[in-house]
Amino acid sequence: MKEAVFGTILRMSLIGCYSTAVVLLARFVLLRLLKAPRKFAYYLWMAVFLNLCLPFSISSPVSLIPKNVEMLSVRTEQAASEEEVGMGSVSGAGGASAQSGRDAAVWNAASFLWLGGAVLLLGLQALLALRFRRRLTRLRCVREGKRERIRELKGLPAPFLWGIFR
């Protein structure tokens, strides 16, 4: 079960990387070479968003995703079905259980490494967000009402919004 979940997350992450690279290339072509309006470049990011958020993909005969990523998902599904049936714990001829044990150890190490990196990045983002929020509270308040607080930072080239719920 854990291998199937981690395999799905790994596959989605790799597909997200590929789709990001394709969008960056298409964005460059649209904006620099074809001089298209910027709104089309924003629409391209919807494909990356959908690839990262949806746990399934639509298959087609033509794909930009390498075969290795597709094979990873097939292998993960096979490992999950073997685990459900109980084949992974049965020792067969030729050391099948030893191979299964090594695969499980690799998946465990990779999943802990991925989870540690995710926790580290989330912690860093939380720390940076708190530091930025503290910096914003020190700025000069231009207008403050019950529902709005507008602060001014000299030298900032564009306006921005900050916050999730407010």
C-alpha positions, 0 to 999 in steps of 0.5 A: 500500500505504501509503495503504491502511494509513494509510487503515485506521488513520485509519478505525479511529481515527475510528470509535473516536472516534465509539464513544467519544462514544456510550459516554460518552453511554450511560454517562451515561444508564445511571449518572445517569438510570437508576441502573444498576449500574456493571458495565454501564458497564464492558461498554460500553467493550468495544465501543470496545476491539473497534472500536479493535483489530479491523481490520474492521467488520461492516456493517449497514443502520443505523449510527451511523458517518457516511457520510464515514468509510465513504467514506474506507474505500472511497476508500482501497481504490480507491487501493490497487487502482489502485496494485497495477494500476499505474494511479496512474503512468499519465498520462491525459487531464485530468491524472489523474496530477497529481491522483494525485500531489497525493493521494499528497502529502497522504497522505504528509504526513498519515501523517507527521503522524499517525506523529509525533503517535503517537511524541510521545504514546508518548514522553510516556507513557513519560516520565510512567511513569518519573517515576511509578515513581521516585515510587513507589520513594520511598514507605514500603514496608508489606510486601515479599516475593518476589512482592509489594511493597506501598507506602503513599501517605497521602491516596490514595483507592483502591488501585491496581496498577502494572506490566505483567508484575509 
